[in-house]
């Protein structure tokens, strides 16, 4: 979102004031846009790696603190 905002600012600034270097606005806007896409992709990969890490640990969802060995009404324990 910041890349789009800054890109709009650069385009407006280019039309109002111009730049000495030809193509600067296009290069900077494209660089910010693709850097943002790259960071979002890395975040998605990081979330999947975190899920894989949690599964690999194979820890139970809960831990039984004490077993009371109570009999169930139908005689099963």
PDB file of N, CA, C and O in Angstrom:
ATOM      1  N   UNK A   1       0.835  -1.192   0.000  1.00  0.00           N
ATOM      2  CA  UNK A   1       0.000   0.000   0.000  1.00  0.00           C
ATOM      3  C   UNK A   1       0.883   1.260   0.000  1.00  0.00           C
ATOM      4  O   UNK A   1       0.575   2.252  -0.660  1.00  0.00           O
ATOM      5  N   UNK A   2       1.972   1.193   0.748  1.00  0.00           N
ATOM      6  CA  UNK A   2       2.877   2.344   0.770  1.00  0.00           C
ATOM      7  C   UNK A   2       3.504   2.584  -0.597  1.00  0.00           C
ATOM      8  O   UNK A   2       3.723   3.730  -0.989  1.00  0.00           O
ATOM      9  N   UNK A   3       3.791   1.512  -1.320  1.00  0.00           N
ATOM     10  CA  UNK A   3       4.377   1.659  -2.651  1.00  0.00           C
ATOM     11  C   UNK A   3       3.399   2.361  -3.595  1.00  0.00           C
ATOM     12  O   UNK A   3       3.796   3.211  -4.391  1.00  0.00           O
ATOM     13  N   UNK A   4       2.119   1.999  -3.499  1.00  0.00           N
ATOM     14  CA  UNK A   4       1.129   2.666  -4.351  1.00  0.00           C
ATOM     15  C   UNK A   4       1.001   4.144  -3.980  1.00  0.00           C
ATOM     16  O   UNK A   4       0.947   5.013  -4.850  1.00  0.00           O
ATOM     17  N   UNK A   5       0.953   4.411  -2.677  1.00  0.00           N
ATOM     18  CA  UNK A   5       0.861   5.813  -2.243  1.00  0.00           C
ATOM     19  C   UNK A   5       2.058   6.632  -2.681  1.00  0.00           C
ATOM     20  O   UNK A   5       1.910   7.740  -3.196  1.00  0.00           O
ATOM     21  N   UNK A   6       3.240   6.085  -2.474  1.00  0.00           N
ATOM     22  CA  UNK A   6       4.452   6.808  -2.876  1.00  0.00           C
ATOM     23  C   UNK A   6       4.545   6.895  -4.395  1.00  0.00           C
ATOM     24  O   UNK A   6       5.031   7.889  -4.934  1.00  0.00           O
ATOM     25  N   UNK A   7       4.078   5.855  -5.085  1.00  0.00           N
ATOM     26  CA  UNK A   7       4.082   5.892  -6.548  1.00  0.00           C
ATOM     27  C   UNK A   7       3.168   6.978  -7.081  1.00  0.00           C
ATOM     28  O   UNK A   7       3.522   7.675  -8.033  1.00  0.00           O
ATOM     29  N   UNK A   8       2.007   7.130  -6.486  1.00  0.00           N
ATOM     30  CA  UNK A   8       1.094   8.206  -6.904  1.00  0.00           C
ATOM     31  C   UNK A   8       1.724   9.564  -6.642  1.00  0.00           C
ATOM     32  O   UNK A   8       1.636  10.472  -7.469  1.00  0.00           O
ATOM     33  N   UNK A   9       2.363   9.694  -5.478  1.00  0.00           N
ATOM     34  CA  UNK A   9       3.052  10.949  -5.168  1.00  0.00           C
ATOM     35  C   UNK A   9       4.139  11.240  -6.203  1.00  0.00           C
ATOM     36  O   UNK A   9       4.255  12.373  -6.669  1.00  0.00           O
ATOM     37  N   UNK A  10       4.935  10.233  -6.568  1.00  0.00           N
ATOM     38  CA  UNK A  10       6.012  10.441  -7.530  1.00  0.00           C
ATOM     39  C   UNK A  10       5.480  10.811  -8.912  1.00  0.00           C
ATOM     40  O   UNK A  10       6.048  11.661  -9.597  1.00  0.00           O
ATOM     41  N   UNK A  11       4.395  10.172  -9.313  1.00  0.00           N
ATOM     42  CA  UNK A  11       3.823  10.479 -10.629  1.00  0.00           C
ATOM     43  C   UNK A  11       3.299  11.917 -10.648  1.00  0.00           C
ATOM     44  O   UNK A  11       3.520  12.649 -11.613  1.00  0.00           O
ATOM     45  N   UNK A  12       2.611  12.314  -9.590  1.00  0.00           N
ATOM     46  CA  UNK A  12       2.104  13.698  -9.524  1.00  0.00           C
ATOM     47  C   UNK A  12       3.268  14.686  -9.494  1.00  0.00           C
ATOM     48  O   UNK A  12       3.232  15.715 -10.168  1.00  0.00           O
ATOM     49  N   UNK A  13       4.297  14.369  -8.712  1.00  0.00           N
ATOM     50  CA  UNK A  13       5.476  15.243  -8.638  1.00  0.00           C
ATOM     51  C   UNK A  13       6.179  15.318  -9.995  1.00  0.00           C
ATOM     52  O   UNK A  13       6.684  16.373 -10.379  1.00  0.00           O
ATOM     53  N   UNK A  14       6.210  14.186 -10.724  1.00  0.00           N
ATOM     54  CA  UNK A  14       6.837  14.187 -12.034  1.00  0.00           C
ATOM     55  C   UNK A  14       6.080  15.094 -13.003  1.00  0.00           C
ATOM     56  O   UNK A  14       6.694  15.851 -13.754  1.00  0.00           O
ATOM     57  N   UNK A  15       4.755  15.019 -12.986  1.00  0.00           N
ATOM     58  CA  UNK A  15       3.979  15.857 -13.909  1.00  0.00           C
ATOM     59  C   UNK A  15       4.039  17.332 -13.529  1.00  0.00           C
ATOM     60  O   UNK A  15       3.978  18.198 -14.402  1.00  0.00           O
ATOM     61  N   UNK A  16       4.158  17.625 -12.244  1.00  0.00           N
ATOM     62  CA  UNK A  16       4.205  19.027 -11.819  1.00  0.00           C
ATOM     63  C   UNK A  16       5.599  19.629 -11.947  1.00  0.00           C
ATOM     64  O   UNK A  16       5.741  20.760 -12.412  1.00  0.00           O
ATOM     65  N   UNK A  17       6.620  18.898 -11.546  1.00  0.00           N
ATOM     66  CA  UNK A  17       7.976  19.462 -11.497  1.00  0.00           C
ATOM     67  C   UNK A  17       8.940  18.843 -12.494  1.00  0.00           C
ATOM     68  O   UNK A  17       9.883  19.503 -12.930  1.00  0.00           O
ATOM     69  N   UNK A  18       8.721  17.591 -12.863  1.00  0.00           N
ATOM     70  CA  UNK A  18       9.656  16.903 -13.750  1.00  0.00           C
ATOM     71  C   UNK A  18      10.888  16.435 -12.975  1.00  0.00           C
ATOM     72  O   UNK A  18      11.086  16.800 -11.816  1.00  0.00           O
ATOM     73  N   UNK A  19      11.706  15.624 -13.633  1.00  0.00           N
ATOM     74  CA  UNK A  19      12.932  15.126 -13.015  1.00  0.00           C
ATOM     75  C   UNK A  19      14.066  15.262 -14.018  1.00  0.00           C
ATOM     76  O   UNK A  19      13.854  15.227 -15.230  1.00  0.00           O
ATOM     77  N   UNK A  20      15.278  15.418 -13.486  1.00  0.00           N
ATOM     78  CA  UNK A  20      16.445  15.521 -14.354  1.00  0.00           C
ATOM     79  C   UNK A  20      16.838  14.178 -14.955  1.00  0.00           C
ATOM     80  O   UNK A  20      17.359  14.117 -16.069  1.00  0.00           O
ATOM     81  N   UNK A  21      16.586  13.109 -14.216  1.00  0.00           N
ATOM     82  CA  UNK A  21      16.961  11.767 -14.669  1.00  0.00           C
ATOM     83  C   UNK A  21      15.756  11.113 -15.339  1.00  0.00           C
ATOM     84  O   UNK A  21      14.698  10.972 -14.726  1.00  0.00           O
ATOM     85  N   UNK A  22      15.921  10.721 -16.582  1.00  0.00           N
ATOM     86  CA  UNK A  22      14.829  10.111 -17.332  1.00  0.00           C
ATOM     87  C   UNK A  22      14.578   8.689 -16.829  1.00  0.00           C
ATOM     88  O   UNK A  22      15.519   7.906 -16.701  1.00  0.00           O
ATOM     89  N   UNK A  23      13.321   8.349 -16.543  1.00  0.00           N
ATOM     90  CA  UNK A  23      12.940   7.022 -16.111  1.00  0.00           C
ATOM     91  C   UNK A  23      13.057   6.778 -14.624  1.00  0.00           C
ATOM     92  O   UNK A  23      12.783   5.669 -14.167  1.00  0.00           O
ATOM     93  N   UNK A  24      13.456   7.777 -13.848  1.00  0.00           N
ATOM     94  CA  UNK A  24      13.644   7.601 -12.411  1.00  0.00           C
ATOM     95  C   UNK A  24      12.339   7.232 -11.715  1.00  0.00           C
ATOM     96  O   UNK A  24      12.316   6.337 -10.870  1.00  0.00           O
ATOM     97  N   UNK A  25      11.262   7.910 -12.062  1.00  0.00           N
ATOM     98  CA  UNK A  25       9.969   7.655 -11.426  1.00  0.00           C
ATOM     99  C   UNK A  25       9.506   6.227 -11.680  1.00  0.00           C
ATOM    100  O   UNK A  25       9.021   5.559 -10.766  1.00  0.00           O
ATOM    101  N   UNK A  26       9.650   5.762 -12.895  1.00  0.00           N
ATOM    102  CA  UNK A  26       9.231   4.403 -13.241  1.00  0.00           C
ATOM    103  C   UNK A  26      10.057   3.362 -12.497  1.00  0.00           C
ATOM    104  O   UNK A  26       9.515   2.381 -11.987  1.00  0.00           O
ATOM    105  N   UNK A  27      11.347   3.574 -12.436  1.00  0.00           N
ATOM    106  CA  UNK A  27      12.224   2.603 -11.775  1.00  0.00           C
ATOM    107  C   UNK A  27      11.935   2.547 -10.280  1.00  0.00           C
ATOM    108  O   UNK A  27      11.823   1.459  -9.716  1.00  0.00           O
ATOM    109  N   UNK A  28      11.814   3.690  -9.636  1.00  0.00           N
ATOM    110  CA  UNK A  28      11.589   3.717  -8.193  1.00  0.00           C
ATOM    111  C   UNK A  28      10.218   3.143  -7.847  1.00  0.00           C
ATOM    112  O   UNK A  28      10.096   2.378  -6.891  1.00  0.00           O
ATOM    113  N   UNK A  29       9.199   3.497  -8.602  1.00  0.00           N
ATOM    114  CA  UNK A  29       7.860   2.973  -8.348  1.00  0.00           C
ATOM    115  C   UNK A  29       7.825   1.454  -8.537  1.00  0.00           C
ATOM    116  O   UNK A  29       7.262   0.739  -7.707  1.00  0.00           O
ATOM    117  N   UNK A  30       8.411   0.969  -9.599  1.00  0.00           N
ATOM    118  CA  UNK A  30       8.461  -0.479  -9.837  1.00  0.00           C
ATOM    119  C   UNK A  30       9.264  -1.203  -8.766  1.00  0.00           C
ATOM    120  O   UNK A  30       8.881  -2.288  -8.327  1.00  0.00           O
ATOM    121  N   UNK A  31      10.368  -0.611  -8.348  1.00  0.00           N
ATOM    122  CA  UNK A  31      11.192  -1.226  -7.316  1.00  0.00           C
ATOM    123  C   UNK A  31      10.413  -1.344  -6.007  1.00  0.00           C
ATOM    124  O   UNK A  31      10.456  -2.394  -5.365  1.00  0.00           O
ATOM    125  N   UNK A  32       9.712  -0.305  -5.602  1.00  0.00           N
ATOM    126  CA  UNK A  32       8.921  -0.361  -4.373  1.00  0.00           C
ATOM    127  C   UNK A  32       7.784  -1.373  -4.484  1.00  0.00           C
ATOM    128  O   UNK A  32       7.504  -2.107  -3.535  1.00  0.00           O
ATOM    129  N   UNK A  33       7.136  -1.410  -5.637  1.00  0.00           N
ATOM    130  CA  UNK A  33       6.031  -2.349  -5.828  1.00  0.00           C
ATOM    131  C   UNK A  33       6.501  -3.792  -5.724  1.00  0.00           C
ATOM    132  O   UNK A  33       5.917  -4.584  -4.983  1.00  0.00           O
ATOM    133  N   UNK A  34       7.553  -4.140  -6.462  1.00  0.00           N
ATOM    134  CA  UNK A  34       8.033  -5.521  -6.441  1.00  0.00           C
ATOM    135  C   UNK A  34       8.703  -5.876  -5.122  1.00  0.00           C
ATOM    136  O   UNK A  34       8.693  -7.043  -4.731  1.00  0.00           O
ATOM    137  N   UNK A  35       9.278  -4.915  -4.433  1.00  0.00           N
ATOM    138  CA  UNK A  35       9.809  -5.191  -3.097  1.00  0.00           C
ATOM    139  C   UNK A  35       8.674  -5.513  -2.131  1.00  0.00           C
ATOM    140  O   UNK A  35       8.817  -6.395  -1.284  1.00  0.00           O
ATOM    141  N   UNK A  36       7.566  -4.820  -2.245  1.00  0.00           N
ATOM    142  CA  UNK A  36       6.403  -5.108  -1.411  1.00  0.00           C
ATOM    143  C   UNK A  36       5.839  -6.492  -1.674  1.00  0.00           C
ATOM    144  O   UNK A  36       5.473  -7.204  -0.739  1.00  0.00           O
ATOM    145  N   UNK A  37       5.766  -6.879  -2.945  1.00  0.00           N
ATOM    146  CA  UNK A  37       5.293  -8.220  -3.284  1.00  0.00           C
ATOM    147  C   UNK A  37       6.246  -9.264  -2.716  1.00  0.00           C
ATOM    148  O   UNK A  37       5.807 -10.289  -2.192  1.00  0.00           O
ATOM    149  N   UNK A  38       7.540  -9.009  -2.817  1.00  0.00           N
ATOM    150  CA  UNK A  38       8.542  -9.931  -2.289  1.00  0.00           C
ATOM    151  C   UNK A  38       8.394 -10.100  -0.782  1.00  0.00           C
ATOM    152  O   UNK A  38       8.466 -11.222  -0.280  1.00  0.00           O
ATOM    153  N   UNK A  39       8.189  -9.017  -0.058  1.00  0.00           N
ATOM    154  CA  UNK A  39       8.027  -9.096   1.389  1.00  0.00           C
ATOM    155  C   UNK A  39       6.748  -9.822   1.783  1.00  0.00           C
ATOM    156  O   UNK A  39       6.741 -10.565   2.764  1.00  0.00           O
ATOM    157  N   UNK A  40       5.675  -9.622   1.041  1.00  0.00           N
ATOM    158  CA  UNK A  40       4.431 -10.352   1.327  1.00  0.00           C
ATOM    159  C   UNK A  40       4.619 -11.847   1.087  1.00  0.00           C
ATOM    160  O   UNK A  40       4.121 -12.664   1.862  1.00  0.00           O
ATOM    161  N   UNK A  41       5.323 -12.210   0.032  1.00  0.00           N
ATOM    162  CA  UNK A  41       5.576 -13.623  -0.245  1.00  0.00           C
ATOM    163  C   UNK A  41       6.435 -14.238   0.852  1.00  0.00           C
ATOM    164  O   UNK A  41       6.182 -15.367   1.272  1.00  0.00           O
ATOM    165  N   UNK A  42       7.437 -13.518   1.317  1.00  0.00           N
ATOM    166  CA  UNK A  42       8.278 -14.029   2.405  1.00  0.00           C
ATOM    167  C   UNK A  42       7.477 -14.193   3.692  1.00  0.00           C
ATOM    168  O   UNK A  42       7.702 -15.143   4.442  1.00  0.00           O
ATOM    169  N   UNK A  43       6.553 -13.285   3.953  1.00  0.00           N
ATOM    170  CA  UNK A  43       5.695 -13.421   5.123  1.00  0.00           C
ATOM    171  C   UNK A  43       4.805 -14.640   5.045  1.00  0.00           C
ATOM    172  O   UNK A  43       4.602 -15.329   6.045  1.00  0.00           O
ATOM    173  N   UNK A  44       4.269 -14.915   3.861  1.00  0.00           N
ATOM    174  CA  UNK A  44       3.432 -16.100   3.665  1.00  0.00           C
ATOM    175  C   UNK A  44       4.251 -17.372   3.851  1.00  0.00           C
ATOM    176  O   UNK A  44       3.797 -18.316   4.497  1.00  0.00           O
ATOM    177  N   UNK A  45       5.446 -17.399   3.291  1.00  0.00           N
ATOM    178  CA  UNK A  45       6.318 -18.565   3.458  1.00  0.00           C
ATOM    179  C   UNK A  45       6.682 -18.738   4.924  1.00  0.00           C
ATOM    180  O   UNK A  45       6.723 -19.866   5.417  1.00  0.00           O
ATOM    181  N   UNK A  46       6.946 -17.650   5.628  1.00  0.00           N
ATOM    182  CA  UNK A  46       7.262 -17.725   7.054  1.00  0.00           C
ATOM    183  C   UNK A  46       6.106 -18.285   7.869  1.00  0.00           C
ATOM    184  O   UNK A  46       6.325 -19.048   8.810  1.00  0.00           O
ATOM    185  N   UNK A  47       4.881 -17.916   7.519  1.00  0.00           N
ATOM    186  CA  UNK A  47       3.719 -18.454   8.238  1.00  0.00           C
ATOM    187  C   UNK A  47       3.597 -19.955   8.019  1.00  0.00           C
ATOM    188  O   UNK A  47       3.293 -20.691   8.957  1.00  0.00           O
ATOM    189  N   UNK A  48       3.829 -20.421   6.794  1.00  0.00           N
ATOM    190  CA  UNK A  48       3.774 -21.861   6.533  1.00  0.00           C
ATOM    191  C   UNK A  48       4.901 -22.595   7.244  1.00  0.00           C
ATOM    192  O   UNK A  48       4.685 -23.693   7.758  1.00  0.00           O
ATOM    193  N   UNK A  49       6.085 -22.025   7.286  1.00  0.00           N
ATOM    194  CA  UNK A  49       7.197 -22.670   7.988  1.00  0.00           C
ATOM    195  C   UNK A  49       6.903 -22.752   9.483  1.00  0.00           C
ATOM    196  O   UNK A  49       7.252 -23.743  10.124  1.00  0.00           O
ATOM    197  N   UNK A  50       6.271 -21.733  10.045  1.00  0.00           N
ATOM    198  CA  UNK A  50       5.899 -21.784  11.469  1.00  0.00           C
ATOM    199  C   UNK A  50       4.900 -22.909  11.724  1.00  0.00           C
ATOM    200  O   UNK A  50       5.004 -23.604  12.736  1.00  0.00           O
ATOM    201  N   UNK A  51       3.936 -23.101  10.828  1.00  0.00           N
ATOM    202  CA  UNK A  51       2.974 -24.203  10.990  1.00  0.00           C
ATOM    203  C   UNK A  51       3.663 -25.551  10.874  1.00  0.00           C
ATOM    204  O   UNK A  51       3.362 -26.476  11.629  1.00  0.00           O
ATOM    205  N   UNK A  52       4.588 -25.664   9.929  1.00  0.00           N
ATOM    206  CA  UNK A  52       5.340 -26.917   9.775  1.00  0.00           C
ATOM    207  C   UNK A  52       6.149 -27.193  11.038  1.00  0.00           C
ATOM    208  O   UNK A  52       6.200 -28.332  11.503  1.00  0.00           O
ATOM    209  N   UNK A  53       6.774 -26.176  11.589  1.00  0.00           N
ATOM    210  CA  UNK A  53       7.570 -26.333  12.806  1.00  0.00           C
ATOM    211  C   UNK A  53       6.713 -26.821  13.964  1.00  0.00           C
ATOM    212  O   UNK A  53       7.135 -27.691  14.726  1.00  0.00           O
ATOM    213  N   UNK A  54       5.510 -26.266  14.102  1.00  0.00           N
ATOM    214  CA  UNK A  54       4.616 -26.709  15.171  1.00  0.00           C
ATOM    215  C   UNK A  54       4.208 -28.170  14.986  1.00  0.00           C
ATOM    216  O   UNK A  54       4.099 -28.908  15.966  1.00  0.00           O
ATOM    217  N   UNK A  55       3.983 -28.592  13.749  1.00  0.00           N
ATOM    218  CA  UNK A  55       3.597 -29.979  13.490  1.00  0.00           C
ATOM    219  C   UNK A  55       4.762 -30.935  13.722  1.00  0.00           C
ATOM    220  O   UNK A  55       4.553 -32.055  14.188  1.00  0.00           O
ATOM    221  N   UNK A  56       5.964 -30.519  13.410  1.00  0.00           N
ATOM    222  CA  UNK A  56       7.131 -31.386  13.543  1.00  0.00           C
ATOM    223  C   UNK A  56       7.445 -31.660  15.016  1.00  0.00           C
ATOM    224  O   UNK A  56       7.962 -32.726  15.351  1.00  0.00           O
ATOM    225  N   UNK A  57       7.141 -30.718  15.879  1.00  0.00           N
ATOM    226  CA  UNK A  57       7.405 -30.914  17.306  1.00  0.00           C
ATOM    227  C   UNK A  57       6.559 -32.037  17.887  1.00  0.00           C
ATOM    228  O   UNK A  57       6.947 -32.643  18.885  1.00  0.00           O
ATOM    229  N   UNK A  58       5.414 -32.326  17.283  1.00  0.00           N
ATOM    230  CA  UNK A  58       4.495 -33.387  17.680  1.00  0.00           C
ATOM    231  C   UNK A  58       4.118 -33.304  19.158  1.00  0.00           C
ATOM    232  O   UNK A  58       4.070 -34.322  19.849  1.00  0.00           O
ATOM    233  N   UNK A  59       3.860 -32.133  19.622  1.00  0.00           N
ATOM    234  CA  UNK A  59       3.406 -31.968  21.004  1.00  0.00           C
ATOM    235  C   UNK A  59       1.891 -32.150  21.050  1.00  0.00           C
ATOM    236  O   UNK A  59       1.191 -31.792  20.103  1.00  0.00           O
ATOM    237  N   UNK A  60       1.392 -32.699  22.138  1.00  0.00           N
ATOM    238  CA  UNK A  60      -0.066 -32.868  22.237  1.00  0.00           C
ATOM    239  C   UNK A  60      -0.760 -31.519  22.405  1.00  0.00           C
ATOM    240  O   UNK A  60      -0.147 -30.529  22.803  1.00  0.00           O
ATOM    241  N   UNK A  61      -2.052 -31.509  22.091  1.00  0.00           N
ATOM    242  CA  UNK A  61      -2.818 -30.282  22.233  1.00  0.00           C
ATOM    243  C   UNK A  61      -3.020 -29.911  23.693  1.00  0.00           C
ATOM    244  O   UNK A  61      -3.216 -28.740  24.020  1.00  0.00           O
ATOM    245  N   UNK A  62      -2.972 -30.923  24.586  1.00  0.00           N
ATOM    246  CA  UNK A  62      -3.121 -30.674  26.015  1.00  0.00           C
ATOM    247  C   UNK A  62      -2.285 -31.708  26.761  1.00  0.00           C
ATOM    248  O   UNK A  62      -1.917 -32.741  26.200  1.00  0.00           O
ATOM    249  N   UNK A  63      -1.994 -31.429  28.006  1.00  0.00           N
ATOM    250  CA  UNK A  63      -1.224 -32.338  28.845  1.00  0.00           C
ATOM    251  C   UNK A  63      -2.084 -32.711  30.044  1.00  0.00           C
ATOM    252  O   UNK A  63      -2.638 -31.831  30.704  1.00  0.00           O
ATOM    253  N   UNK A  64      -2.205 -34.017  30.336  1.00  0.00           N
ATOM    254  CA  UNK A  64      -2.969 -34.485  31.473  1.00  0.00           C
ATOM    255  C   UNK A  64      -2.095 -34.343  32.710  1.00  0.00           C
ATOM    256  O   UNK A  64      -1.015 -34.929  32.787  1.00  0.00           O
ATOM    257  N   UNK A  65      -2.564 -33.563  33.675  1.00  0.00           N
ATOM    258  CA  UNK A  65      -1.787 -33.318  34.874  1.00  0.00           C
ATOM    259  C   UNK A  65      -1.854 -34.495  35.844  1.00  0.00           C
ATOM    260  O   UNK A  65      -0.855 -34.856  36.464  1.00  0.00           O
ATOM    261  N   UNK A  66      -3.043 -35.090  35.969  1.00  0.00           N
ATOM    262  CA  UNK A  66      -3.217 -36.171  36.933  1.00  0.00           C
ATOM    263  C   UNK A  66      -4.252 -37.153  36.394  1.00  0.00           C
ATOM    264  O   UNK A  66      -5.262 -36.742  35.823  1.00  0.00           O
ATOM    265  N   UNK A  67      -4.006 -38.428  36.571  1.00  0.00           N
ATOM    266  CA  UNK A  67      -4.945 -39.462  36.173  1.00  0.00           C
ATOM    267  C   UNK A  67      -5.591 -40.003  37.445  1.00  0.00           C
ATOM    268  O   UNK A  67      -4.899 -40.549  38.304  1.00  0.00           O
ATOM    269  N   UNK A  68      -6.909 -39.859  37.575  1.00  0.00           N
ATOM    270  CA  UNK A  68      -7.595 -40.271  38.802  1.00  0.00           C
ATOM    271  C   UNK A  68      -8.058 -41.720  38.757  1.00  0.00           C
ATOM    272  O   UNK A  68      -8.449 -42.259  39.792  1.00  0.00           O
ATOM    273  N   UNK A  69      -8.028 -42.366  37.603  1.00  0.00           N
ATOM    274  CA  UNK A  69      -8.448 -43.756  37.431  1.00  0.00           C
ATOM    275  C   UNK A  69      -9.877 -43.999  37.925  1.00  0.00           C
ATOM    276  O   UNK A  69     -10.144 -44.999  38.590  1.00  0.00           O
ATOM    277  N   UNK A  70     -10.776 -43.102  37.605  1.00  0.00           N
ATOM    278  CA  UNK A  70     -12.180 -43.275  37.986  1.00  0.00           C
ATOM    279  C   UNK A  70     -12.839 -44.259  37.026  1.00  0.00           C
ATOM    280  O   UNK A  70     -12.533 -44.291  35.834  1.00  0.00           O
ATOM    281  N   UNK A  71     -13.760 -45.069  37.580  1.00  0.00           N
ATOM    282  CA  UNK A  71     -14.515 -46.007  36.766  1.00  0.00           C
ATOM    283  C   UNK A  71     -15.693 -45.306  36.130  1.00  0.00           C
ATOM    284  O   UNK A  71     -16.355 -44.483  36.764  1.00  0.00           O
ATOM    285  N   UNK A  72     -15.954 -45.630  34.880  1.00  0.00           N
ATOM    286  CA  UNK A  72     -17.120 -45.088  34.193  1.00  0.00           C
ATOM    287  C   UNK A  72     -18.350 -45.895  34.601  1.00  0.00           C
ATOM    288  O   UNK A  72     -18.206 -47.028  35.060  1.00  0.00           O
ATOM    289  N   UNK A  73     -19.560 -45.343  34.447  1.00  0.00           N
ATOM    290  CA  UNK A  73     -20.774 -46.033  34.881  1.00  0.00           C
ATOM    291  C   UNK A  73     -20.983 -47.396  34.220  1.00  0.00           C
ATOM    292  O   UNK A  73     -21.582 -48.275  34.839  1.00  0.00           O
ATOM    293  N   UNK A  74     -20.512 -47.606  32.987  1.00  0.00           N
ATOM    294  CA  UNK A  74     -20.730 -48.883  32.333  1.00  0.00           C
ATOM    295  C   UNK A  74     -19.614 -49.893  32.626  1.00  0.00           C
ATOM    296  O   UNK A  74     -19.567 -50.954  32.003  1.00  0.00           O
ATOM    297  N   UNK A  75     -18.730 -49.580  33.552  1.00  0.00           N
ATOM    298  CA  UNK A  75     -17.699 -50.515  33.970  1.00  0.00           C
ATOM    299  C   UNK A  75     -16.377 -50.374  33.233  1.00  0.00           C
ATOM    300  O   UNK A  75     -15.419 -51.074  33.563  1.00  0.00           O
ATOM    301  N   UNK A  76     -16.295 -49.491  32.246  1.00  0.00           N
ATOM    302  CA  UNK A  76     -15.036 -49.283  31.518  1.00  0.00           C
ATOM    303  C   UNK A  76     -14.202 -48.249  32.264  1.00  0.00           C
ATOM    304  O   UNK A  76     -14.745 -47.350  32.905  1.00  0.00           O
ATOM    305  N   UNK A  77     -12.898 -48.378  32.181  1.00  0.00           N
ATOM    306  CA  UNK A  77     -12.042 -47.401  32.863  1.00  0.00           C
ATOM    307  C   UNK A  77     -11.373 -46.478  31.871  1.00  0.00           C
ATOM    308  O   UNK A  77     -10.615 -45.592  32.266  1.00  0.00           O
TER     309      UNK A  77
END
